[in-house]
Structures are given as structure tokens and as C-alpha cells.
Amino acid sequence: MDSTTTRAIVDALTKAIVEHRLQPGSKLAEQKLADHFGVSRTLVRQALFQLSQNHLIRMEPARGAFVAAPTIQEARQVFAVRRMLEAGMTREFVANVTPARIKALREHVALEKAAVVRADVSDRTELLGDFHVRMAELMGNEVLAQMLGELISRCALITLMYQSSSAAEHSNEEHADIVRALAAKDAERAVRLMTEHLEHVEASLTFDRKVPTSDIALALS
């Protein structure tokens, strides 16, 4: 029962953040949340910890939990580092491409498409980011996979909050194009498509959304 309740709190807060009903930087008071959901503060604390693991909130010692507020500058820097890393990764992937690796990527792209079609914002965001980590994993490079995972999770909230569904659909199509170039062992085309794809994702982020509320009860109602 407890894990179900924790999951429900995580889902409700994630939805409020993703749908721009909670302002980045808002304090998430444990007692207010406990009162709202009719549960103990222990369950609320567990839910907040899970959200901090997903980089949707940040926990500050002696101050509590706050909705994460990644800056535009941080996003730009993360994308710059990703372009450098992923160009090299793409070239290396082509050099060691196998039918099994291509099959695994095609299966991943199909999962992305399904999430886009059913308008599952959280799932599609996770899958679209994981495509890049999956490439590193398939190459057997755990260090690269871990580094990319950390970079992408820093970007996740920004993408989650500022990427439209049409931009997400476009990302999925670009992933499919990249896989086709990898399968054809066309390194130059694959690297160009990957670089353009990351540029498009960055360019598609809209930072002029209306300001959400910091009132927890209003945001969750």
C-alpha cells in the first residue's frame, strides 16, 4: 500500500511540474503535501526523494525540497558538451556496427514512437534521452553511457518542461534517420544527422511559457 501511495504522490507532482502548474524554485513543504494527500510525512519524504533522483526537484539540507530550476545557460552548456561527445560516439559506432546493434536501436526507436503517439510526456522524454545512452551501451562503453546519462538527466527537466509534442515527434523521426545512416555505415552522414538533431532539440526548447503557480494546493487541484 505504502509504495502505491508513494507512486501516486510522485505521479501527481511530476504531472504538476510537467504541465507547468508548479513554478521552478517552488518550495514543496512536506506538511502541506501530507495534508493534501492525507498521508504521513514519511511517505511524502519517500516521494520527494524519488523525484530528486529524477532531477525534477532538488533537496537542500535544512531547507527542504524545491522544484528544480535548471537555467537556460546550463542547458546550452550541456548541449555543447553533448555535441562534442556524441559526434565521436557516432563515428565509433559506425566503425563497429553490427546487425544486432542496429536491431536494438530500431526497437528503441519504435518504443519512442509509441510513447509519442499516446502523448505520454514523461515516457517519451525518458525514451528520447535514452536513445543516446543506448548507443553507448551497445558499444560496450559503460563510462560513456554513464557520462551521457548524467548529462541527459541534467537536461531532462528542461526538455520535459519546454519541448512541445511536435518537437518530440520530430526528435523520434531524426533518431530513425540516424539509425538508417548507421545501418548504411555512412559515418559522415550519421555524424551530421546527430549534430543537427542535437541542435534542433536545443532550438526547439521554448522558454517563454506562462509563469506557473507556486501554490501547491492550486497546482495539484
ABEGO torsion letter per residue (X at the ends): XAAAAAAAAAAAAAAAAAAGABBBGBBBBAAAAAAAAGBBAAAAAAAAAAAAAAGABBBBBGAEBBBBBBBAAAAAAAAAAAAAAAAAAAAAAAAABBAAAAAAAAAAAAAAAAAAAAGBAAAAAAAAAAAAAAAAAAAGBAAAAAAAAAAAAAAAAAAAAABBAAAAAAAAAAAAAAAAAAAAGBAAAAAAAAAAAAAAAAAABBAABBBBBABAAAAAX
